[in-house]
């Protein structure tokens, strides 16, 4: 787990328990979000019933749990457990993977210091 945290600057963690009905229900939605965010955010599926110390480190209080990890910190997703809602929330936190600008003034307005 630690190597993955170092390897990926942005990661969405899906904590689940195999016996949990809510976890099984949310899993297809998490997979949809992972497909839509591929290349921008990595996704990890963690069996919190086995990885108890990791779950405790994130303060997991119920199954399932979704956490966005980036820039050395993390934030729990508390929205509707649907693929589109997960994607919208993650994008609001990390921004787009690529923003195309066609004028220099747009580039300067976006906060870029140039190439």
Rosetta blueprint (number, residue, H / E / L):
1 X L
2 X H
3 X H
4 X H
5 X H
6 X H
7 X H
8 X L
9 X L
10 X E
11 X E
12 X E
13 X E
14 X E
15 X E
16 X E
17 X L
18 X L
19 X L
20 X L
21 X H
22 X H
23 X H
24 X H
25 X H
26 X H
27 X H
28 X H
29 X H
30 X H
31 X H
32 X H
33 X H
34 X H
35 X H
36 X H
37 X L
38 X L
39 X L
40 X L
41 X L
42 X E
43 X E
44 X E
45 X E
46 X E
47 X E
48 X L
49 X L
50 X L
51 X L
52 X H
53 X H
54 X H
55 X H
56 X H
57 X H
58 X L
59 X L
60 X L
61 X L
62 X L
63 X L
64 X L
65 X E
66 X E
67 X E
68 X E
69 X E
70 X E
71 X L
72 X L
73 X E
74 X E
75 X E
76 X E
77 X L
78 X L
79 X L
80 X L
81 X L
82 X L
83 X H
84 X H
85 X H
86 X H
87 X H
88 X H
89 X H
90 X H
91 X H
92 X H
93 X H
94 X H
95 X L
96 X L
97 X L
98 X L
99 X L
100 X L
101 X L
102 X L
103 X L
104 X H
105 X H
106 X H
107 X H
108 X H
109 X H
110 X L
111 X L
112 X L
113 X L
114 X L
115 X L
